[in-house]
């Protein structure tokens, strides 16, 4: 695997160009297979975070915040230690959770109320984990690169989040 924090966006570890649509299609199939034989939500969220972090170039953090007692609580992730609790409506994660919509932030310094858990993060993409109308949490990805995420990433990560939700739905803890 490549070092996600030092590889420029959309190049592999050997700096060859990567087709985003193909990468997301392949990652979705791999993620579905990876989670299909396990019903434990922690194990599935941990493996999903690792698969996303190590498959998508240019990330310095990827993981989950799960809804617990009306606030987002840190779940499985890859990257530096992170903020543990985020109120709904606060920061990018809390805003995505409150609105139920994905939020793509090209420059985190320009997002009002951004919560900086890692000062190296420059852009962010947050996708809500929705089971129908029920919020389970959010998938959060950070990058040290400005404008790392685009609409292809949003759509691809929304597909990944839907796979995670489908597998979390099977667990007794959600």
mmCIF file of the C-alpha atoms, coordinates in Angstrom:
data_MODEL
# 
_entry.id   MODEL 
# 
loop_
_atom_site.group_PDB 
_atom_site.id 
_atom_site.type_symbol 
_atom_site.label_atom_id 
_atom_site.label_alt_id 
_atom_site.label_comp_id 
_atom_site.label_asym_id 
_atom_site.label_entity_id 
_atom_site.label_seq_id 
_atom_site.pdbx_PDB_ins_code 
_atom_site.Cartn_x 
_atom_site.Cartn_y 
_atom_site.Cartn_z 
_atom_site.occupancy 
_atom_site.B_iso_or_equiv 
_atom_site.pdbx_formal_charge 
_atom_site.auth_seq_id 
_atom_site.auth_comp_id 
_atom_site.auth_asym_id 
_atom_site.auth_atom_id 
_atom_site.pdbx_PDB_model_num 
ATOM 1   C CA . UNK A 1 1   ? 0.000   0.000   0.000   1.00 0.00 ? 1   UNK A CA 1 
ATOM 2   C CA . UNK A 1 2   ? 1.040   3.565   -0.566  1.00 0.00 ? 2   UNK A CA 1 
ATOM 3   C CA . UNK A 1 3   ? 1.572   6.170   2.126   1.00 0.00 ? 3   UNK A CA 1 
ATOM 4   C CA . UNK A 1 4   ? -1.735  8.028   1.907   1.00 0.00 ? 4   UNK A CA 1 
ATOM 5   C CA . UNK A 1 5   ? -0.425  11.217  3.481   1.00 0.00 ? 5   UNK A CA 1 
ATOM 6   C CA . UNK A 1 6   ? 2.372   11.701  0.970   1.00 0.00 ? 6   UNK A CA 1 
ATOM 7   C CA . UNK A 1 7   ? 0.858   10.469  -2.284  1.00 0.00 ? 7   UNK A CA 1 
ATOM 8   C CA . UNK A 1 8   ? -0.690  13.193  -4.424  1.00 0.00 ? 8   UNK A CA 1 
ATOM 9   C CA . UNK A 1 9   ? -4.408  12.765  -5.017  1.00 0.00 ? 9   UNK A CA 1 
ATOM 10  C CA . UNK A 1 10  ? -5.334  10.275  -7.708  1.00 0.00 ? 10  UNK A CA 1 
ATOM 11  C CA . UNK A 1 11  ? -1.948  8.772   -8.267  1.00 0.00 ? 11  UNK A CA 1 
ATOM 12  C CA . UNK A 1 12  ? -0.983  5.332   -7.054  1.00 0.00 ? 12  UNK A CA 1 
ATOM 13  C CA . UNK A 1 13  ? 2.087   4.755   -4.916  1.00 0.00 ? 13  UNK A CA 1 
ATOM 14  C CA . UNK A 1 14  ? 4.152   4.571   -8.097  1.00 0.00 ? 14  UNK A CA 1 
ATOM 15  C CA . UNK A 1 15  ? 2.641   7.942   -9.217  1.00 0.00 ? 15  UNK A CA 1 
ATOM 16  C CA . UNK A 1 16  ? 0.664   6.446   -12.113 1.00 0.00 ? 16  UNK A CA 1 
ATOM 17  C CA . UNK A 1 17  ? -2.750  8.046   -12.727 1.00 0.00 ? 17  UNK A CA 1 
ATOM 18  C CA . UNK A 1 18  ? -5.767  6.377   -11.127 1.00 0.00 ? 18  UNK A CA 1 
ATOM 19  C CA . UNK A 1 19  ? -9.260  6.398   -12.675 1.00 0.00 ? 19  UNK A CA 1 
ATOM 20  C CA . UNK A 1 20  ? -11.621 7.462   -9.868  1.00 0.00 ? 20  UNK A CA 1 
ATOM 21  C CA . UNK A 1 21  ? -14.780 5.793   -11.144 1.00 0.00 ? 21  UNK A CA 1 
ATOM 22  C CA . UNK A 1 22  ? -13.017 2.454   -11.563 1.00 0.00 ? 22  UNK A CA 1 
ATOM 23  C CA . UNK A 1 23  ? -11.366 2.803   -8.151  1.00 0.00 ? 23  UNK A CA 1 
ATOM 24  C CA . UNK A 1 24  ? -14.710 3.454   -6.425  1.00 0.00 ? 24  UNK A CA 1 
ATOM 25  C CA . UNK A 1 25  ? -16.427 0.625   -8.319  1.00 0.00 ? 25  UNK A CA 1 
ATOM 26  C CA . UNK A 1 26  ? -13.684 -1.803  -7.350  1.00 0.00 ? 26  UNK A CA 1 
ATOM 27  C CA . UNK A 1 27  ? -13.578 -0.563  -3.747  1.00 0.00 ? 27  UNK A CA 1 
ATOM 28  C CA . UNK A 1 28  ? -17.370 -0.910  -3.412  1.00 0.00 ? 28  UNK A CA 1 
ATOM 29  C CA . UNK A 1 29  ? -17.218 -4.550  -4.537  1.00 0.00 ? 29  UNK A CA 1 
ATOM 30  C CA . UNK A 1 30  ? -14.271 -5.265  -2.224  1.00 0.00 ? 30  UNK A CA 1 
ATOM 31  C CA . UNK A 1 31  ? -15.975 -3.556  0.722   1.00 0.00 ? 31  UNK A CA 1 
ATOM 32  C CA . UNK A 1 32  ? -19.217 -5.464  0.206   1.00 0.00 ? 32  UNK A CA 1 
ATOM 33  C CA . UNK A 1 33  ? -17.334 -8.769  0.110   1.00 0.00 ? 33  UNK A CA 1 
ATOM 34  C CA . UNK A 1 34  ? -15.198 -7.830  3.129   1.00 0.00 ? 34  UNK A CA 1 
ATOM 35  C CA . UNK A 1 35  ? -18.237 -7.030  5.295   1.00 0.00 ? 35  UNK A CA 1 
ATOM 36  C CA . UNK A 1 36  ? -20.582 -9.740  4.061   1.00 0.00 ? 36  UNK A CA 1 
ATOM 37  C CA . UNK A 1 37  ? -19.573 -12.573 6.405   1.00 0.00 ? 37  UNK A CA 1 
ATOM 38  C CA . UNK A 1 38  ? -19.375 -10.529 9.617   1.00 0.00 ? 38  UNK A CA 1 
ATOM 39  C CA . UNK A 1 39  ? -22.283 -9.212  11.689  1.00 0.00 ? 39  UNK A CA 1 
ATOM 40  C CA . UNK A 1 40  ? -20.346 -7.337  14.382  1.00 0.00 ? 40  UNK A CA 1 
ATOM 41  C CA . UNK A 1 41  ? -20.723 -3.589  13.755  1.00 0.00 ? 41  UNK A CA 1 
ATOM 42  C CA . UNK A 1 42  ? -17.374 -2.640  15.285  1.00 0.00 ? 42  UNK A CA 1 
ATOM 43  C CA . UNK A 1 43  ? -15.484 -5.176  13.196  1.00 0.00 ? 43  UNK A CA 1 
ATOM 44  C CA . UNK A 1 44  ? -17.271 -4.066  10.027  1.00 0.00 ? 44  UNK A CA 1 
ATOM 45  C CA . UNK A 1 45  ? -16.756 -0.352  10.676  1.00 0.00 ? 45  UNK A CA 1 
ATOM 46  C CA . UNK A 1 46  ? -13.075 -0.978  11.496  1.00 0.00 ? 46  UNK A CA 1 
ATOM 47  C CA . UNK A 1 47  ? -12.485 -2.956  8.313   1.00 0.00 ? 47  UNK A CA 1 
ATOM 48  C CA . UNK A 1 48  ? -14.418 -0.393  6.251   1.00 0.00 ? 48  UNK A CA 1 
ATOM 49  C CA . UNK A 1 49  ? -12.319 2.473   7.661   1.00 0.00 ? 49  UNK A CA 1 
ATOM 50  C CA . UNK A 1 50  ? -9.099  0.589   6.909   1.00 0.00 ? 50  UNK A CA 1 
ATOM 51  C CA . UNK A 1 51  ? -10.201 -0.359  3.388   1.00 0.00 ? 51  UNK A CA 1 
ATOM 52  C CA . UNK A 1 52  ? -11.190 3.228   2.571   1.00 0.00 ? 52  UNK A CA 1 
ATOM 53  C CA . UNK A 1 53  ? -8.063  4.762   4.093   1.00 0.00 ? 53  UNK A CA 1 
ATOM 54  C CA . UNK A 1 54  ? -5.688  2.418   2.307   1.00 0.00 ? 54  UNK A CA 1 
ATOM 55  C CA . UNK A 1 55  ? -7.541  2.442   -1.041  1.00 0.00 ? 55  UNK A CA 1 
ATOM 56  C CA . UNK A 1 56  ? -8.218  6.134   -1.608  1.00 0.00 ? 56  UNK A CA 1 
ATOM 57  C CA . UNK A 1 57  ? -5.141  8.243   -2.285  1.00 0.00 ? 57  UNK A CA 1 
ATOM 58  C CA . UNK A 1 58  ? -4.421  11.516  -0.561  1.00 0.00 ? 58  UNK A CA 1 
ATOM 59  C CA . UNK A 1 59  ? -6.142  10.850  2.787   1.00 0.00 ? 59  UNK A CA 1 
ATOM 60  C CA . UNK A 1 60  ? -4.744  11.501  6.233   1.00 0.00 ? 60  UNK A CA 1 
ATOM 61  C CA . UNK A 1 61  ? -7.865  10.319  8.115   1.00 0.00 ? 61  UNK A CA 1 
ATOM 62  C CA . UNK A 1 62  ? -10.843 8.092   7.349   1.00 0.00 ? 62  UNK A CA 1 
ATOM 63  C CA . UNK A 1 63  ? -13.383 6.763   9.766   1.00 0.00 ? 63  UNK A CA 1 
ATOM 64  C CA . UNK A 1 64  ? -16.742 6.893   11.426  1.00 0.00 ? 64  UNK A CA 1 
ATOM 65  C CA . UNK A 1 65  ? -18.575 8.943   13.981  1.00 0.00 ? 65  UNK A CA 1 
ATOM 66  C CA . UNK A 1 66  ? -21.595 7.033   15.281  1.00 0.00 ? 66  UNK A CA 1 
ATOM 67  C CA . UNK A 1 67  ? -24.769 8.549   16.699  1.00 0.00 ? 67  UNK A CA 1 
ATOM 68  C CA . UNK A 1 68  ? -25.010 7.787   20.407  1.00 0.00 ? 68  UNK A CA 1 
ATOM 69  C CA . UNK A 1 69  ? -27.463 9.547   22.743  1.00 0.00 ? 69  UNK A CA 1 
ATOM 70  C CA . UNK A 1 70  ? -27.962 12.518  20.438  1.00 0.00 ? 70  UNK A CA 1 
ATOM 71  C CA . UNK A 1 71  ? -24.309 13.227  19.598  1.00 0.00 ? 71  UNK A CA 1 
ATOM 72  C CA . UNK A 1 72  ? -21.630 11.843  17.304  1.00 0.00 ? 72  UNK A CA 1 
ATOM 73  C CA . UNK A 1 73  ? -19.095 9.635   19.076  1.00 0.00 ? 73  UNK A CA 1 
ATOM 74  C CA . UNK A 1 74  ? -15.798 8.557   17.541  1.00 0.00 ? 74  UNK A CA 1 
ATOM 75  C CA . UNK A 1 75  ? -15.949 5.093   16.012  1.00 0.00 ? 75  UNK A CA 1 
ATOM 76  C CA . UNK A 1 76  ? -13.383 2.996   14.158  1.00 0.00 ? 76  UNK A CA 1 
ATOM 77  C CA . UNK A 1 77  ? -10.923 5.024   12.072  1.00 0.00 ? 77  UNK A CA 1 
ATOM 78  C CA . UNK A 1 78  ? -7.475  5.177   10.479  1.00 0.00 ? 78  UNK A CA 1 
ATOM 79  C CA . UNK A 1 79  ? -5.221  8.178   11.057  1.00 0.00 ? 79  UNK A CA 1 
ATOM 80  C CA . UNK A 1 80  ? -4.131  10.334  13.981  1.00 0.00 ? 80  UNK A CA 1 
ATOM 81  C CA . UNK A 1 81  ? -6.169  10.436  17.200  1.00 0.00 ? 81  UNK A CA 1 
ATOM 82  C CA . UNK A 1 82  ? -9.363  12.437  16.698  1.00 0.00 ? 82  UNK A CA 1 
ATOM 83  C CA . UNK A 1 83  ? -11.999 14.449  18.506  1.00 0.00 ? 83  UNK A CA 1 
ATOM 84  C CA . UNK A 1 84  ? -14.129 12.021  20.515  1.00 0.00 ? 84  UNK A CA 1 
ATOM 85  C CA . UNK A 1 85  ? -17.540 13.740  20.648  1.00 0.00 ? 85  UNK A CA 1 
ATOM 86  C CA . UNK A 1 86  ? -19.136 16.117  18.162  1.00 0.00 ? 86  UNK A CA 1 
ATOM 87  C CA . UNK A 1 87  ? -22.515 17.752  18.821  1.00 0.00 ? 87  UNK A CA 1 
ATOM 88  C CA . UNK A 1 88  ? -25.086 17.605  16.028  1.00 0.00 ? 88  UNK A CA 1 
ATOM 89  C CA . UNK A 1 89  ? -24.898 20.792  13.971  1.00 0.00 ? 89  UNK A CA 1 
ATOM 90  C CA . UNK A 1 90  ? -21.244 21.503  14.888  1.00 0.00 ? 90  UNK A CA 1 
ATOM 91  C CA . UNK A 1 91  ? -18.363 21.286  12.416  1.00 0.00 ? 91  UNK A CA 1 
ATOM 92  C CA . UNK A 1 92  ? -18.548 19.439  9.117   1.00 0.00 ? 92  UNK A CA 1 
ATOM 93  C CA . UNK A 1 93  ? -19.503 16.089  10.700  1.00 0.00 ? 93  UNK A CA 1 
ATOM 94  C CA . UNK A 1 94  ? -22.199 17.522  12.944  1.00 0.00 ? 94  UNK A CA 1 
ATOM 95  C CA . UNK A 1 95  ? -23.644 19.598  10.111  1.00 0.00 ? 95  UNK A CA 1 
ATOM 96  C CA . UNK A 1 96  ? -23.774 16.597  7.774   1.00 0.00 ? 96  UNK A CA 1 
ATOM 97  C CA . UNK A 1 97  ? -25.434 14.527  10.493  1.00 0.00 ? 97  UNK A CA 1 
ATOM 98  C CA . UNK A 1 98  ? -27.997 17.242  11.265  1.00 0.00 ? 98  UNK A CA 1 
ATOM 99  C CA . UNK A 1 99  ? -28.908 17.900  7.610   1.00 0.00 ? 99  UNK A CA 1 
ATOM 100 C CA . UNK A 1 100 ? -28.642 14.294  6.411   1.00 0.00 ? 100 UNK A CA 1 
ATOM 101 C CA . UNK A 1 101 ? -26.621 15.497  3.422   1.00 0.00 ? 101 UNK A CA 1 
ATOM 102 C CA . UNK A 1 102 ? -23.057 14.920  2.276   1.00 0.00 ? 102 UNK A CA 1 
ATOM 103 C CA . UNK A 1 103 ? -20.737 17.889  2.676   1.00 0.00 ? 103 UNK A CA 1 
ATOM 104 C CA . UNK A 1 104 ? -17.688 18.420  0.481   1.00 0.00 ? 104 UNK A CA 1 
ATOM 105 C CA . UNK A 1 105 ? -15.294 21.066  1.846   1.00 0.00 ? 105 UNK A CA 1 
ATOM 106 C CA . UNK A 1 106 ? -12.448 22.107  -0.509  1.00 0.00 ? 106 UNK A CA 1 
ATOM 107 C CA . UNK A 1 107 ? -10.791 24.264  2.196   1.00 0.00 ? 107 UNK A CA 1 
ATOM 108 C CA . UNK A 1 108 ? -11.609 23.473  5.824   1.00 0.00 ? 108 UNK A CA 1 
ATOM 109 C CA . UNK A 1 109 ? -10.370 26.889  6.940   1.00 0.00 ? 109 UNK A CA 1 
ATOM 110 C CA . UNK A 1 110 ? -13.240 28.437  4.966   1.00 0.00 ? 110 UNK A CA 1 
ATOM 111 C CA . UNK A 1 111 ? -15.930 26.283  6.662   1.00 0.00 ? 111 UNK A CA 1 
ATOM 112 C CA . UNK A 1 112 ? -17.555 28.218  9.513   1.00 0.00 ? 112 UNK A CA 1 
ATOM 113 C CA . UNK A 1 113 ? -17.148 26.339  12.780  1.00 0.00 ? 113 UNK A CA 1 
ATOM 114 C CA . UNK A 1 114 ? -14.767 23.709  11.387  1.00 0.00 ? 114 UNK A CA 1 
ATOM 115 C CA . UNK A 1 115 ? -13.441 21.469  14.166  1.00 0.00 ? 115 UNK A CA 1 
ATOM 116 C CA . UNK A 1 116 ? -9.718  20.917  13.619  1.00 0.00 ? 116 UNK A CA 1 
ATOM 117 C CA . UNK A 1 117 ? -8.748  17.549  15.081  1.00 0.00 ? 117 UNK A CA 1 
ATOM 118 C CA . UNK A 1 118 ? -5.615  17.367  12.889  1.00 0.00 ? 118 UNK A CA 1 
ATOM 119 C CA . UNK A 1 119 ? -4.056  20.665  11.830  1.00 0.00 ? 119 UNK A CA 1 
ATOM 120 C CA . UNK A 1 120 ? -2.636  18.961  8.706   1.00 0.00 ? 120 UNK A CA 1 
ATOM 121 C CA . UNK A 1 121 ? -6.132  18.448  7.260   1.00 0.00 ? 121 UNK A CA 1 
ATOM 122 C CA . UNK A 1 122 ? -6.921  20.902  4.475   1.00 0.00 ? 122 UNK A CA 1 
ATOM 123 C CA . UNK A 1 123 ? -10.078 19.425  2.872   1.00 0.00 ? 123 UNK A CA 1 
ATOM 124 C CA . UNK A 1 124 ? -12.854 17.127  4.034   1.00 0.00 ? 124 UNK A CA 1 
ATOM 125 C CA . UNK A 1 125 ? -15.739 14.999  2.810   1.00 0.00 ? 125 UNK A CA 1 
ATOM 126 C CA . UNK A 1 126 ? -18.456 13.808  5.194   1.00 0.00 ? 126 UNK A CA 1 
ATOM 127 C CA . UNK A 1 127 ? -21.247 11.422  4.189   1.00 0.00 ? 127 UNK A CA 1 
ATOM 128 C CA . UNK A 1 128 ? -24.163 10.650  6.527   1.00 0.00 ? 128 UNK A CA 1 
ATOM 129 C CA . UNK A 1 129 ? -24.903 7.009   7.282   1.00 0.00 ? 129 UNK A CA 1 
ATOM 130 C CA . UNK A 1 130 ? -28.647 6.868   6.740   1.00 0.00 ? 130 UNK A CA 1 
ATOM 131 C CA . UNK A 1 131 ? -30.873 3.817   7.163   1.00 0.00 ? 131 UNK A CA 1 
ATOM 132 C CA . UNK A 1 132 ? -33.975 5.276   5.548   1.00 0.00 ? 132 UNK A CA 1 
ATOM 133 C CA . UNK A 1 133 ? -34.633 8.366   7.660   1.00 0.00 ? 133 UNK A CA 1 
ATOM 134 C CA . UNK A 1 134 ? -32.660 7.049   10.636  1.00 0.00 ? 134 UNK A CA 1 
ATOM 135 C CA . UNK A 1 135 ? -29.175 8.511   11.156  1.00 0.00 ? 135 UNK A CA 1 
ATOM 136 C CA . UNK A 1 136 ? -26.578 5.954   12.265  1.00 0.00 ? 136 UNK A CA 1 
ATOM 137 C CA . UNK A 1 137 ? -23.578 8.294   12.052  1.00 0.00 ? 137 UNK A CA 1 
ATOM 138 C CA . UNK A 1 138 ? -21.224 9.701   9.422   1.00 0.00 ? 138 UNK A CA 1 
ATOM 139 C CA . UNK A 1 139 ? -18.314 8.585   7.278   1.00 0.00 ? 139 UNK A CA 1 
ATOM 140 C CA . UNK A 1 140 ? -15.603 11.248  7.556   1.00 0.00 ? 140 UNK A CA 1 
ATOM 141 C CA . UNK A 1 141 ? -12.534 11.616  5.329   1.00 0.00 ? 141 UNK A CA 1 
ATOM 142 C CA . UNK A 1 142 ? -9.820  14.246  5.621   1.00 0.00 ? 142 UNK A CA 1 
ATOM 143 C CA . UNK A 1 143 ? -6.963  15.139  3.303   1.00 0.00 ? 143 UNK A CA 1 
ATOM 144 C CA . UNK A 1 144 ? -3.811  17.224  3.679   1.00 0.00 ? 144 UNK A CA 1 
ATOM 145 C CA . UNK A 1 145 ? -4.468  18.479  0.126   1.00 0.00 ? 145 UNK A CA 1 
ATOM 146 C CA . UNK A 1 146 ? -6.673  21.483  -0.673  1.00 0.00 ? 146 UNK A CA 1 
ATOM 147 C CA . UNK A 1 147 ? -9.670  20.610  -2.870  1.00 0.00 ? 147 UNK A CA 1 
ATOM 148 C CA . UNK A 1 148 ? -8.863  16.883  -2.658  1.00 0.00 ? 148 UNK A CA 1 
ATOM 149 C CA . UNK A 1 149 ? -12.526 15.845  -2.994  1.00 0.00 ? 149 UNK A CA 1 
ATOM 150 C CA . UNK A 1 150 ? -14.923 16.433  -5.879  1.00 0.00 ? 150 UNK A CA 1 
ATOM 151 C CA . UNK A 1 151 ? -18.370 15.257  -7.001  1.00 0.00 ? 151 UNK A CA 1 
ATOM 152 C CA . UNK A 1 152 ? -16.984 11.897  -8.160  1.00 0.00 ? 152 UNK A CA 1 
ATOM 153 C CA . UNK A 1 153 ? -15.644 11.364  -4.640  1.00 0.00 ? 153 UNK A CA 1 
ATOM 154 C CA . UNK A 1 154 ? -18.973 12.406  -3.118  1.00 0.00 ? 154 UNK A CA 1 
ATOM 155 C CA . UNK A 1 155 ? -20.921 9.947   -5.269  1.00 0.00 ? 155 UNK A CA 1 
ATOM 156 C CA . UNK A 1 156 ? -18.359 7.179   -4.743  1.00 0.00 ? 156 UNK A CA 1 
ATOM 157 C CA . UNK A 1 157 ? -18.283 7.669   -0.976  1.00 0.00 ? 157 UNK A CA 1 
ATOM 158 C CA . UNK A 1 158 ? -22.076 7.807   -0.807  1.00 0.00 ? 158 UNK A CA 1 
ATOM 159 C CA . UNK A 1 159 ? -22.091 4.372   -2.488  1.00 0.00 ? 159 UNK A CA 1 
ATOM 160 C CA . UNK A 1 160 ? -19.527 3.118   0.039   1.00 0.00 ? 160 UNK A CA 1 
ATOM 161 C CA . UNK A 1 161 ? -21.600 4.521   2.924   1.00 0.00 ? 161 UNK A CA 1 
ATOM 162 C CA . UNK A 1 162 ? -24.699 2.721   1.610   1.00 0.00 ? 162 UNK A CA 1 
ATOM 163 C CA . UNK A 1 163 ? -22.776 -0.570  1.680   1.00 0.00 ? 163 UNK A CA 1 
ATOM 164 C CA . UNK A 1 164 ? -21.617 0.075   5.245   1.00 0.00 ? 164 UNK A CA 1 
ATOM 165 C CA . UNK A 1 165 ? -25.181 0.928   6.332   1.00 0.00 ? 165 UNK A CA 1 
ATOM 166 C CA . UNK A 1 166 ? -26.539 -2.254  4.753   1.00 0.00 ? 166 UNK A CA 1 
ATOM 167 C CA . UNK A 1 167 ? -24.065 -4.314  6.764   1.00 0.00 ? 167 UNK A CA 1 
ATOM 168 C CA . UNK A 1 168 ? -24.506 -2.315  9.990   1.00 0.00 ? 168 UNK A CA 1 
ATOM 169 C CA . UNK A 1 169 ? -28.265 -2.812  9.704   1.00 0.00 ? 169 UNK A CA 1 
ATOM 170 C CA . UNK A 1 170 ? -27.724 -6.542  10.329  1.00 0.00 ? 170 UNK A CA 1 
ATOM 171 C CA . UNK A 1 171 ? -26.129 -5.960  13.723  1.00 0.00 ? 171 UNK A CA 1 
ATOM 172 C CA . UNK A 1 172 ? -27.894 -5.851  17.051  1.00 0.00 ? 172 UNK A CA 1 
ATOM 173 C CA . UNK A 1 173 ? -26.118 -2.667  18.158  1.00 0.00 ? 173 UNK A CA 1 
ATOM 174 C CA . UNK A 1 174 ? -27.459 -0.242  15.542  1.00 0.00 ? 174 UNK A CA 1 
# 
